[in-house]
Amino acid sequence: MQTDITMKIDEKNETSILHVGGYLDAHTASKFESKIQEIIKSGKYNIILNFAELEYISSAGLGVIMGNIEDIRNHDGDIKLTEMSDKIYRVFDLVGFPSLYDIFKTQEEAESSFGSAG
């Protein structure tokens, strides 16, 4: 059984797209946190989390997203979520993320949402 995480960063204009796959849980949350910090330290605050390949997320993964949003929004940025399976969406929905974050069906929609903001 796979219990690891895969991550890849794409840059598009002023937006960083972090593709997250596999398992985002207590064992992999620190790697996820480091990747988000890497993006922030590079001065990018428009972040899209693409969950097309994500199979599982625990509260530890949700906590990483929550733990970074204030700093990002303080720099006029945001975290947008996209391409999650119904199973993953249900986890986000259960904890109220749709009222706190923009969630898009496609990465293109998430990208254009940043373009229209400024």
WOQUIVEN-V222301 format. One record per pair of residues at least 4 apart in sequence whose C-alpha atoms are under 6 Angstrom apart, sorted by the first residue. I is the first residue (numbers start at 1). J is the second residue. If there is no record, write none. Layout:
I	J
I	J
This chain:
3	23
4	22
4	23
5	21
5	22
5	23
6	20
6	21
7	19
7	20
8	18
8	19
9	17
9	18
10	16
10	17
11	15
11	16
15	46
15	47
16	47
17	47
17	48
17	49
18	49
18	50
19	50
20	51
20	54
21	53
21	54
22	54
22	55
23	55
23	56
24	28
24	29
24	56
24	57
24	61
25	29
25	57
25	58
25	60
25	61
26	60
29	61
33	64
37	41
39	44
40	44
45	72
45	77
46	77
46	78
47	79
48	79
48	80
48	81
49	81
50	82
50	83
51	83
51	84
52	83
52	84
57	61
59	63
63	67
69	73
70	74
72	77
72	78
73	77
73	78
80	102
81	103
82	103
82	104
82	105
82	106
82	107
83	105
83	106
84	88
84	89
89	93
90	94
92	97
93	97
97	101
104	110
